[in-house]
Amino acid sequence: MSIRDLQQILNGDIFTHDFFKRHRTLLLLIAVWILIYIYAGFYSEKQQHDLSVLKRQLRDADYELVTLQSSLTDLTRQSTVVNELQKRGSQLKENKRAVKRIR
């Protein structure tokens, strides 16, 4: 590569050659495809990041659900309800007879 070739590249004179004149649409198409490829890479990376954030949020929500279910089970247990009613001075009494089912 000579200095003259380097000057043509830096000045942009290389684009006036017959090869570039004849194939400018093909070169433009290749450049557009390269830009689309780069964009798709960044887009997929963003989608992967968003997906991992959503998975983390779902896992946290699932853990919170299990915790709340456990708390609700503890609060609605018969012995807990009876103790809470006694603390509040309620006149309600626990049924000592077995429940009969009507069919």
Secondary structure, DSSP 8 states (H G I E B T S, - for coil): --HHHHHHHHHTGGGGSHHHHHTHHHHHHHHHHHHHHHHHHHHHHHHHHHHHHHHHHHHHHHHHHHHHHHHHHHHTSHHHHHHHHHHTT-------S------
